[in-house]
């Protein structure tokens, strides 16, 4: 029988990801036991405190055991943290050391949403792929520059380390782990019982491009402002760099370092974010929106839109337009 440790970190963190992971894995084990006559997993809440309060004391979680009592575990799930990451990390230093020890002893580790901050603080994510909630990518990238952040991916899976996008997409990660550690049949059953879409692979369609301006490179900030003010025009990145008195290669390097994007990719994302808003709030056709955001080639627009959002323009409009027919 394997052992699952669902972490209950100290601090005001996310209760739903703890409860959700516990319920799905408990149900998966019940299905397995009914079929094979034995438990597949022993699932425990594990922490460093006897009780942790949530939502100003309205709810509480009482771990089954302390990390000091867990000498070996097979799978660890880290829930979503609150948004005061410095405080959360300071309150959970013992957990960080325990995570490293358990991973080196053979345990797999999965982080939910902003739980990636706790996982990354261990150093185990260095030079590995990682996803987290799209809204905190800037801060995550600045704190952990050695981690390969995959902002569009819903789930990453590398060397026994799993991460996922954000919010309630953690349900997809848990079902993914059920398939990994139980089997496909059990995962499908859980997806039906809890009504979780198995086919979601990206968080792209839910993300809001926010400009990635939490940096101090004034030249790049000027370039970003220019792009956002003139995205409808045919912008030459070469001329933009020249206008800012910097060579193209140096401009690209600084832009990528500050924002995580090339200037061209940044321009594309600004255009697509504007297109998304048009699809959500107007009755304009795909071609009208395409022209509004500065594209003249239907194929190119559709390819860029699909690459960034994971959906076709017409598919996005059908799903998110507020005036769509019910």
BELDAKA-V480891 format. One line per field, one symbol per residue. phi: phi as a letter, one per 30 degrees, with the letter a starting at -180 (. if undefined). A space follows every 50 residues. Layout:
phi=???
//
This chain:
phi=.dbcccdcddjdccdddddddddddddedddddddcibdcbccbdbbcbd abcbhhidbbbcedacddccdbbcbbccddcdccdedddddbdddedddd dddddjddbbcchdddddddddidceibdabadedcdedddddbddcddc dcddbcbahibbbbdahddddddddeddddccaddddddddddchcddcd bbcedcdcdcjhcdbcdddddddddddddbdddddcdddddddchbdddd ddddddddcibdedddeddddddddeddddbbcddddddeddcjcccedd ddddddddcibdeddddddcddcddc
//
